[in-house]
Amino acid sequence: MNFSSFIKFTVTERFLRYVTIDTQSDPSSVSFPSTEKQKDLGRLLVDELLAIGVTDAHLDEYGYVYATIPSNTNKKVPVICFCSHMDTAPDCSGKDVKPIVHQNYQGQDLILPDDNTQVIRMAEYADLKNQIGNDVITASGTTLLGADNKAGVAEIMDACYQLMNHPEIKHGDIRILFTPDEEVGHGVDHVDIAKLGAFAAYTMDGESAGNMENETFSADGARLTINGVSSHPGFAKGKMESAIKIAGQIIASLPDELSPEHTEGMQGFVHPVGMEGHVETAAIDFIIRDFDEAKLADHVEVIRQTASAVLKKFPGSTFDIAVSQQYRNMKGVLDQHPQIVDYAMEAINRTGLTAKLCSIRGGTDGSRLSFMGLPCPNIFAGEHAFHSRHEWVSVQDMQKAVETILNLCMIWEERS
């Protein structure tokens, strides 16, 4: 179906509106959601859904938006869900975002006006080669844009609008879920799976147009605690063993080939992300990632052996390591339901794009949802340069994402 012949896309105007709302999450917060301002966008989305006739749209106490597009077919169709997260990353300011639409992009450097040292160059972002003639949206240079994941939010919202206004697009019940706190690892902590009642879900949170992702890292966290020997610094010779200095030596001794900056593709990594402490005690926090779950234990052993080797020089000091599970590769779950991915690949191809099956060097809400009983691959949203002031998305890629959602709804109905 050629959607562009009979629908008027609303995704761009929605996206430009949503990114101006500050929804940055906070990893240090102990509340849920981690910032109350995330609910500002949630309330707006509920109002917009109610305005187009989605009568059950609501924001719950945890900041989740739930809604249902009711079936318009006599067939019994499995319920599917579309999901995106409302928060933006803590890595870069999301306050007072000023989106700029660069119309008819022709490959030029995009100099961002509020900080002209911020320049988006095709040489650095290869997918810009696919945007010639398109309309590229950026921020103004002092903030991130928020395409991760407000592009996905806007695409789902536009799809809802089209489904409610075009009964000729046949579909079963479609559940909508917008989540807070994905960027700080808590996006689905309080999701009500029973309320969703869906057979399958799709996150709209991927990068290049046409990409379909059915595989994520498996992920653990680890905390290495070093117990040193404290002494008055004026009388420390031969006595003090500074836990802080030991920690620094351990970090410096980790193998380069296991660091994020030296890995790509299907390679995993060990990454120290924080350190705290004093002379007597210090702790290093790591994130550990690999597509092969069994290799996570091998990476922990690298940390353990590195610490042991360093501490041979410090006979009075000890260490221990505590490992916590974070999320697991969703591929094992999705492989049990191949039609979930196959239908999405077909939906992408129907837009005129060539679907490409990819792996994510990271995780999504779908990683955890899959292990909560809701198989959930990831579909492109068109977002690029995540978590940075160079973040960008194109109008045309977002429109293709909307078409993909509509095609996917139709395919589930056709095959039922």
N, C-alpha and C positions, 0 to 999 in steps of 0.2 A: 504494500500500500504506500502510495506517495503522499505522506502526511503533509508535506509542505504545500501541496496543491489545495488543501482545504482547512488547514489550521493556521492560526496566527500565534507564533511562539511568544510566550511571556517570560521566558527564562532570563533574558538579559536584564529587563527592568527589575525583576525580582532580585537577581544577584546584586545589582548595583544598590538596591535598597538594603539588603541583608548585611553586606560587608561594612556598612557604616555603623552597625550596632556592635559594640565591644563585647565579645564573648570569651575573652581569654581565660583559660583555666589556670589553676594554681597548684603546682605539685606539693607545696608545703602546707596546704590547707588540710584540716581534719574534718571539714564539713562535707556534705554531699547535697547538691553539686558543690564543687570546690569554690565556686564564685556565684553569688546570687544573680549577677548580671547576665549569666547565660539564660536565665528564665525570661529576660526581656525579649530575646528573639523567640523563645518558645511561645510566649503569649501572642506575639505578632503572627506567628505561623498558625496558631489555633484560630485567631480571628479571621485570617485569610481563608482557612479551610471552611470554617462555618459560613463565611460569606459566599462560597461557591456551592454550598449545599451539603457539605460533609458533616452530618448532624452529630456524630459521636466524637468529633475532635475534642481533645482535652489535654491539659497539662497536669501531670500528677505532682505529688509532693516532692518527688526526687528530681523534677525538672525534665522528665521524659514527655514527649508529645506522642500520643497515640491517635490513630484515626483509621477509618475504614471507608474505602470506595466500594459500595455494594455491587454485587454481581448484576449483570444485565443479560444473562444467558440462561436458558433452561437446562443447560448441561451441568453435571456435577463436576466442578473444577477444583483441583487442590488449591488451597489458600496460599498465596505467596505474599511476601513482605518486601518492601523497599526501605532501606535504612541509610541515614547519613548522620554525621555528628555536627552539632552546632558550635562547639567550642573551637577556638584557635589556639595555636601552640604558645607556650610560655617563652619560647626562644626569642621572640621579637614582638615589639609592641603591636597591639591590635586596637589601640585607641585613636579615634579621629582619623580613620582610614578615609582617604580621598581617592576613589577609583578614577582611572583615566582610560577612555576608550580610544585606542590608536586605530583609526579606520583605514582600511585598505593597506595593510602592512605590506611593505615592499622590500623587506630584508635589511632595513637601516638599523643602526644602533638606536635603542630607545633610551634617551637620557631622561631620568626622572627629575621633574622640575624642582621639587623641594629639597633635593640634595643631588646636585649634578655630578657628584662623584659616583653615584649609583647609575650604572649603565648596563642595560641588558643587551648582550651581543649574541648574534647568531652563532659565532664561533664557540661560545660557551654553552649554548642551549640548542642542541642539534634539531630538536623538533620544530624550532622556528622556521626551518626550511619547508615544512609542510603547511605553513600559515600564510604564504604569499597570497595577497588579495583578501585575506581574512581580517577581521576586526579583533585586535589583541587588547585585552584589558590588563592594566598594571595598577599598582598603587603609585603614590606620588614621590616615594623615595625615603620616607622616614618611618614607615610602618610596613608590616606584611600586608598582603592583599586580603587574605582570608578565603581564597579559592579552595584551600584545604580546611574545611570541607563544605563551605557555603555554595560552591559550585554544585556539589551533589544535592544539597538541600534545595537549591533553586530548580534543579532539573526535576527532582521528584515533585516539587510543588507545581511546576508547569505541567508535568504529566497528569497530576491529579486534576488540574483545571481542564485539560483536554478530555480526560475520561468522563468527567462530569458533564461536559458540554457536547460530546460527540458520541451518542449512543450507537452509532454504526461501528465503533471500535468495541468488539465483543470481548468480554473478560469475565472471570469469576471474581469472588471477593478478593480485594487487594488491601492488605494491611500496610499502614505507614508508621514508621518509627523514627523519631529524631532523638538523638541521645546527647547528653552533656559529657564532659570529662574524658572523651576518648584520648585526647592528647596527653593526659597524665595517667593513662593505663586503667581507668576505672569506668569506662564508658558503658559497660553492661552489668555493673555490680548489682543493680536493683531492677533490671528488666524483668517484667512479668511475662514469662514465656507462655503460660497458660492463657493469659489475656490475649496475646497475639494469636494463638491457635493456628499458626501457619505450618505448612509442610516444608517450605523452603523460604530463604530470604536472600536478598542481594544488597550488599553495600555498594553505594555509588561513591567511590573514594579512590579511583585509580588515576593514572597519569595520561599517557598518550591515547588519542582517539583510536578505537579499535582494540585496545588491550583488554584482555579478560584474564583475571588472576585467580587461580585455584590452589595456590600454595603459598604459605608464609613460612617464616622462620619458626622453629620452636625456641622458646625463650625461658631462661632462668635468670634470677638475680643471685648475687653472692656477696657476702660481707666478710672480709678478711680482717680479723682483729689482732693487733700486735701488742703484746705486753712487754714493755721494755723495762729498763732499770733507771729509776730517778735518783739524782744526787744533786747536792748543792753545786752550782756551776763553778764556784770558787775552789771546790775540792773534788772535782769530777774525774780527774785523770785516773784511768784504769778502772773506773767504777761505772760511770754513766753509759747507758746504752739507750739512746734516744729513739723512742718508738716512731717519732715523726721522720727521722732520718732513715730508719729501717724501711718505713713505708715508701719513702722516695726511691730507695735503692731497689725495692721489689718492683715498683712501677717501671723504673728504667731498665730492669733486667728482663721484662716480658718480651717474648719473641716478636719482632716486627711483623713477621708474616701472619701473625694472628691478630693484628690490629685492624680496625675498620678502614684506616687510610691505606692499607695494603691488601685489601680483599675486595672481591667483586663476584658477580654471578652467583654460583651455588656455594661459595666459600663462607664458612662461619667465622666468628671472631670473638675475642675477649676484650672488653672495653672498660677501663676504669673511668667511672663517671663522677666520683666524688671522694673526698678524703677529709677526715676531721680528727682532732685529737690533740695530744700534748706529749710531753717527754715520756711519761709513764705508759700511756695507752694511746693507740691510734687505730683508726679503722679506714679501710678502703672499700668503697662500694663498686661492684662490677655489674655490667650486664653481659650475659653470655648468650650467643645466638648461633644456631645452625639449622639447616633444613633437615638434617638427619638427627633425630632426637637422641640416638645413642651416643653421638659425638659430644653432647653437652657434658657428660661425665668426664670425657677425655679432656675437655677444655678446663674443667674444674681442677683436674689433676695437674695441668700445666701451671695453674696458679699455685697449687700446693707445692709442687716441686721447685718452682721459682722461689717461693718463700723459704722453703727448707734450705735451699742453696745459700741464700743471703744470710739466713740466721746462723749458719755455721760460723760466721765471723763474730757472732754475738751470743756467747755461751750462756749468759744469764737471762736471755729473752725467749719468749715462746709466742706461738700464734695459734689461732683456730679459725676455721672457716665454716660459715653457715650458708646453706643454699636454699633458695625458695623458688618454687615453680611460678612462672608468670603466664605463659600461654603456650599452646602447642600447634604444630603445623596442621592446618585444616584439611589438607589433601587426603589424609586417611579417612576422614568422614565423608568428604565429597565423592571419593572413589566408590563409595557404597551406593551412591545415587547419581549415576553418570548423566541422567537426563537433565539434572539441574544446571550443569555446566554446558551440556550440548545445546539446550534450548537458548541459553544466553549467547553462545557463539553464533547460532543461526539468527538471533535477533540483531546482532551487530552486522552480520553479513547483509541482512535485508535493508540496512540503511545505505548500502553502497560502499561501506568500508570493508576492509579485509580483516576479519577477526584474528587476533594473535593471542595464543595462550601463553601466559607469563607466570613467573614467580615473583613474590614481593620480598624484597630485602627489608622486612619489617613485619608488623602485624596490623590487623584491623579489628574493629568490633566483631567482624565475621569470624575471626580466629576463635574467640571465646564462645560466640553464639553457636558455632558448629558443635562445640563440645558440651553445650547446654541443651542439645537436642534440636537445634535449628540450623541445618546445613546452610552455609552462607558464603558463597564466593564473592569476588569483588569485581565490579565493572568500572570501566574508565569514567572519569568525570571531566577530564581535560586539564586538570590542575598541574602546574609545573613549578619547580624551584621552591618546594615546600619550605615553610618555616623561615622564610627570608624576605628581605625587602625587594628581592628580584622576582617574587612570585607573580605568575601570570597565567591567564587562561584565554581562550578565544571564544567569541560568540558562536562561531560555527561549530566548534567542538561540543559546546554545551547543547546546542540544538540537536546534534547527532546523538548525544546521550539521552535526550528526551525521546527521540525517535526509537532508540534502543529499548527504553522502558515500555513504550507503547507496543512495539513489536513483541516484546517478551510476554506482556499480558495476553496478547492475541494468540501467541503460540501455545501457551498453556491451555487456552480455551479450545483451540483447534485440535489439540492432541488428546483431549478428554472425551 
